[in-house]
C-alpha cells in the first residue's frame, strides 16, 4: 500500500516519509479499510509535532485518524451490529484505523 508515515516527531517537512509498505492484516476483532479519502486531522498534526508531550506511541506512526473507504479484509470474530458474522464489503466512515463492529 502507499502510505505516509513518521518514525520521529517534528515538522512535516522534516519527518514525513511517503512510500510503499506491506498491507496490514486485521487481527481478531479488527477490519481493514481500504481508504478512498483521508483528511488531515488537527490531532494528527499535534501528535506528530509532540504538542501533548507524550512521545511516540509506536516506532512507526501512520497518521490519518479520519477517513472513508471500503472494508476489504475482516479478522476473525467481527460481528455486524445485529450480532451476526460480518459480510462485506461495505463503505464506512472510519474514526480510527480499526473498527470493532460494523453495520450490515
Secondary structure, 3 states (H helix, E strand, C coil): CEEEEECCCCCHHHHCEEEECCCCCCCCCCEEEEEEEECCCHHHHHHHCCCCCCCCCCCCECCCCCEEEEEEEECCCCEECCCCECCCCCEEEECCCCCCEECC
